[in-house]
Amino acid sequence: MTAQPLEILFEEGPCLVVNKPAGLLTQAPRGINSLELEVKDFYRQREGKPPDANIYLGLPHRIDRPVTGAIVFARHVRAARKLSSQFENRTVGKTYWAFVEGHVAPEEGTWTDFLHKRHGMAQSEVVDADHPAAKHAVLHYRVLWHGPLGSWLEVELETGRTHQIRVQCGSRGHAVLGDEQYGSQTAFGERLQESRDRAIALHARQLGFNHPMTNDPVDVVAPLPSTWQFLNLPD
């Protein structure tokens, strides 16, 4: 995929929040493009450094490849450690918007499961509580609107498991639109040749944390990408 200009949502000191596009890994092995590489290139260009200059960049969290939305990076080690601590201690506010198949009822609730990330695969599954690798997964949702294609949900994560929203929705018959990996039968966005480059209707809408250096509260809202326009969401 061709690199897109970074959509910067917040920048102060060593703290940078961008609106991640779909189809781009947050971090990747050498030779594969990623948001991490693009952010490093952004700093090199802005600071007039050569293409091979070393740039430190801390990644306190990740967003799945087909998912869009707010993600924070840290420019130095101290800031990265403080941000990582907030994620580990679950003091970060993370709100997602998801458009899922079917009519979700009741209008709000809590979904609790035990998940297992399959060995060697970027995929999770619901398992019994006594599974030796089971991890507790909890999310809270609220229905924002019911439309012809499904339900628009606002989701708050209490835990942060691999593909948590995607598998918890899909296992209940409410797969995120476009998420074929977890059972979606509804196309979403541009039908790119490479399925891994395609978007799904899951967006990290809001990210709240304390600035790692000033401790001031930071609350960032990420605009929806154009792929959501065909859903004709109400204002």
C-alpha positions, 0 to 999 in steps of 0.5 A: 500500500502507498503510504498516506500522510499522517493524520496527527490528532495530538502532539505535545512534547514526546507524546504523539497521537495519530489516526491510524488508517486501515490495512497498516500494521502498527508494528511489523518485521523488517521489510514490511511497512508499518505505522511505526515506520511511517511515524519514524519517517515523519520525524526524520523528515521534519527534523532534517535527518537522513533516511537511515538515522536512528529514531526511538519510538515507543509503542505502548499499545497496538491496533489491529491491521484492519482497524482505524483510530487513535493510537499514541506513540512516545518519542523517548524511553521515559515517556514510553514507560509512563504511558505503558504503565497506564495501559498495564494498570488499565487507567487509560480510557479506550472507546471504540465504535463498531458497526456490527451485523444484526440487531444487538439487544439489549440496548446496553450491556456487558459481555464477558468471555474467556479467550485464547489466542491460537498458537502461531496465529493472529486469531483468538477464540472463545474457550471455557474458563478452565482452558489452561490458556484462557484469559478473562475478557470483558467489554461494555457496549451501548447501542447508538443506532440500529440501521438496515445493515446492523447495529452501531455500537459504542464499546468500552474495553475493560480488558485488552485481549487480542482481537477482543472486540472482534471475537466477542462480537462475532461469537454472538452472531454480530460480526463487525462488518467486513471482518471475514475472519470472525464471520462477517457476511457483509462487505465494508469499504473498498474490496482490495485484492489483498484481504489483509489490506481491507478495512473493517467497521471498527474504529478506536474513537476515543483515547484518554490518558495522562500526559507522561511528562506533565500528568495533565489529562489528554482526551483525543477523539479520532474522526471516522474514515470515509469508509463509514460514509455509506452507512449513513449514520445519524448525526 
